[in-house]
Amino acid sequence: MFVYEDEAMLVQDREDLIALLRMRFGTISPEVIDSIYKISQLDTIERLILVAANAGNLRIFLEEMQEGEDSFRILGDRYNPIENLIKRSGTSGE
């Protein structure tokens, strides 16, 4: 791929990540958005998209974002996107 294609994909993935965060968690602070725009690795943005889609809350996403570019696994109960819905509805999910 050409460099400009990589940059275009990075820009689009950043925008997708921000849109996903807003859909899942509401208003996102300018500081978080600025931090996302500072990420220059496509792999990191793609991992954070998966985290944003699966994290139970914004705090978990922010913790994962602080892990940097070397983190690569998202495992465990922290990454259950419906956990909060189940708790709010009072059902066991069964």
C-alpha positions as CSV (number, residue, x, y, z in Angstrom):
1,M,0.0,0.0,0.0
2,F,1.0,3.6,-0.5
3,V,1.8,5.8,2.4
4,Y,-1.2,8.1,1.7
5,E,-3.5,5.0,1.7
6,D,-2.2,4.0,5.1
7,E,-2.7,7.5,6.4
8,A,-6.3,7.6,5.0
9,M,-7.1,4.3,6.7
10,L,-5.6,5.6,10.0
11,V,-7.7,8.7,9.8
12,Q,-10.9,6.7,9.1
13,D,-10.2,4.2,11.9
14,R,-9.6,7.1,14.3
15,E,-13.0,8.6,13.3
16,D,-14.6,5.2,13.6
17,L,-13.2,4.7,17.1
18,I,-14.4,8.1,18.3
19,A,-17.9,7.4,16.8
20,L,-18.0,4.0,18.5
21,L,-17.0,5.5,21.8
22,R,-19.8,8.1,21.5
23,M,-22.4,5.5,20.7
24,R,-21.4,3.3,23.6
25,F,-20.5,5.8,26.3
26,G,-21.9,9.2,25.3
27,T,-19.9,12.4,25.4
28,I,-16.1,11.8,25.1
29,S,-13.8,14.4,26.6
30,P,-11.5,16.4,24.2
31,E,-8.5,15.0,26.0
32,V,-9.5,11.4,25.0
33,I,-10.1,12.5,21.4
34,D,-6.8,14.3,21.4
35,S,-5.1,11.1,22.7
36,I,-6.7,9.0,20.0
37,Y,-5.5,11.4,17.3
38,K,-1.9,11.1,18.6
39,I,-1.9,7.3,18.0
40,S,0.0,6.6,14.8
41,Q,-0.1,2.8,14.6
42,L,-3.0,1.3,12.7
43,D,-2.8,-1.9,14.7
44,T,-3.2,0.0,17.9
45,I,-6.3,1.9,16.6
46,E,-7.8,-1.4,15.4
47,R,-7.2,-3.0,18.7
48,L,-8.8,-0.1,20.5
49,I,-11.9,-0.4,18.2
50,L,-12.3,-4.0,19.5
51,V,-11.8,-2.8,23.1
52,A,-14.4,0.0,22.6
53,A,-16.9,-2.5,21.2
54,N,-16.4,-4.9,24.0
55,A,-15.4,-3.0,27.2
56,G,-18.1,-2.9,29.9
57,N,-17.6,0.8,30.5
58,L,-15.5,3.8,29.5
59,R,-13.1,3.4,32.4
60,I,-12.0,0.0,31.1
61,F,-11.5,1.4,27.6
62,L,-9.4,4.3,29.0
63,E,-7.2,1.9,31.1
64,E,-6.6,-0.2,28.0
65,M,-5.8,2.9,25.9
66,Q,-3.1,3.6,28.5
67,E,-1.5,0.2,27.9
68,G,0.2,1.6,24.8
69,E,1.0,0.0,21.5
70,D,2.5,-3.2,22.9
71,S,-0.8,-4.5,24.4
72,F,-2.5,-7.1,22.2
73,R,-5.0,-9.2,24.3
74,I,-8.4,-8.3,25.5
75,L,-9.6,-11.1,27.8
76,G,-11.9,-11.6,30.7
77,D,-15.1,-10.3,32.2
78,R,-14.0,-6.7,31.7
79,Y,-14.8,-7.1,28.0
80,N,-18.4,-8.1,28.2
81,P,-20.4,-5.4,26.4
82,I,-23.8,-6.6,27.7
83,E,-22.7,-7.0,31.4
84,N,-24.1,-3.6,32.4
85,L,-27.3,-4.2,30.5
86,I,-27.9,-7.4,32.4
87,K,-27.1,-5.7,35.7
88,R,-29.5,-2.8,34.9
89,S,-32.3,-5.1,33.9
90,G,-31.9,-7.3,37.0
91,T,-31.8,-10.5,35.0
92,S,-29.2,-13.2,35.1
93,G,-28.9,-13.4,31.3
94,E,-30.2,-16.9,31.3
